[in-house]
Amino acid sequence: MDNNGRLAIDHDKFRLITKPHGHGDIHNLLYDSGIAKKWRDIGKEWMVFIQDTNALAMKAIPSVLGVSRKNDW
């Protein structure tokens, strides 16, 4: 759906365009591109995904990161 409330439509087949993986595509992209391995190799320990469908997560992310670090998750 765009900012004007219009749905994504495949006009050739007269059906809605959907994403089979939802937000999961990012995980495949990080792996397939080699970025996940590069980040691991340089010692990156944490990454936060902010999904456009969950704006309230911004309020919880600092707490989640703190608890995760404290518990070595």
N, C-alpha and C positions, 0 to 999 in steps of 0.2 A: 504494500500500500504506500503510495507516495504522500507528500505533505498535503495534498488536496483531497485525500481520501479515495483516490482511484486505485483499483486493483491492477496488478500486473497480469496482463492477458496475452496469451499466444494467439494472435489474430488469425494465423493460418489454420490453427486447429480448434479455435473457439473454446479454449479452456484456460483456467488459471495457471499461472506459472508458480511452481512451488519449489522449495529447497528441500531435498530429501534428508539432509543432515542437520537442518536447523542451524544453530550456532556452532555445531561441531566441525564445520569446514576448517576453522582456524587451526585445529589440532593437526589435521592432514597437511595443511599448508606449511606449518612450522616443521613438521617432520620431513615432508617431501623436498622442501627447499634447503634442508640442512641447517636451518637456523637453530632448531632445538639442540642439535649436536654441538654447534658452535658455541651457543650459550653455556651448555654444560661444560665444554672444554675450557672456557674462560672462568668457570667457577660461579656462574649465576645460579643462585639458589631459589629465587622467588620470582614469580610473574603473576600479575593480576589481569584477569579478563573483565572488562567492563562492557556488558552487553547493552545495546540500545533499548532493549525491552525491559530493563530493570534499573531505572534511574535511582531508586531508593537504595540500591546496593552501595552507592557511594558513602552512605552513612555507616554501613556495617563493615566495609573493607578494612579500615584501620584496626578495629577490634579483632576481626578474623586473622589479620596478619600478626597481631600481637600475641594472640592465643596460640597460633600455629608455631610461632618462633619459640614461645615459652615452653611448649610441649614437644618441640623438635619434630613437628609433623612435616 
